[in-house]
Amino acid sequence: MRLTICLAAVAVMLCSASGQADAKKATKTATFQLNQTSWTYTDKKEGKVKESIDPDGNYITQTVGGKHVDHGTAVMKDKKACFTSAMTKDGEICWTTTPVAVGHSMKTVSDKGEKLTVHRIAYAKLSMPK
């Protein structure tokens, strides 16, 4: 009888550990990756723009025509994409995120309540103007 109880307890532990591993794996795969992504969206002042975040977390934003709009750093914090412009004194501005595949869009809201729809495109490295 003890052997049966011990085997049952071990089986429960193994199933529980397996379930926890599966939950951790699912959470890990659902984590949003910001670096090496590119996006398009409509800026109120500039119209349609493209933004790319390089592997080091530096972003560049330019109009579709190639005019430089902004640049700075981007990091993920608490499931939000946070941007700090090198061109303004606005400080860090964070936006809600959800994992989104290339070719799909998401609606995002800033900490200031601004709403924006962004469309993920294939990563394209942008460069600073000379």
Stockholm file with secondary structure:
# STOCKHOLM 1.0

chainA/1-130         MRLTICLAAVAVMLCSASGQADAKKATKTATFQLNQTSWTYTDKKEGKVKESIDPDGNYITQTVGGKHVDHGTAVMKDKKACFTSAMTKDGEICWTTTPVAVGHSMKTVSDKGEKLTVHRIAYAKLSMPK
#=GR chainA/1-130 SS CHHHHHHHHHHHHHHHHHHHHHHHHHHHHHSCCCTTEEEEEEETTTEEEEEEECTTSEEEEEETTCCEEEEEEEEEETTEEEEEESSCSCCEEEEECCCCCTTCEEEEEBTTCCEEEEEEECCCCCCCCC
#=GC SS_cons         CHHHHHHHHHHHHHHHHHHHHHHHHHHHHHSCCCTTEEEEEEETTTEEEEEEECTTSEEEEEETTCCEEEEEEEEEETTEEEEEESSCSCCEEEEECCCCCTTCEEEEEBTTCCEEEEEEECCCCCCCCC
//
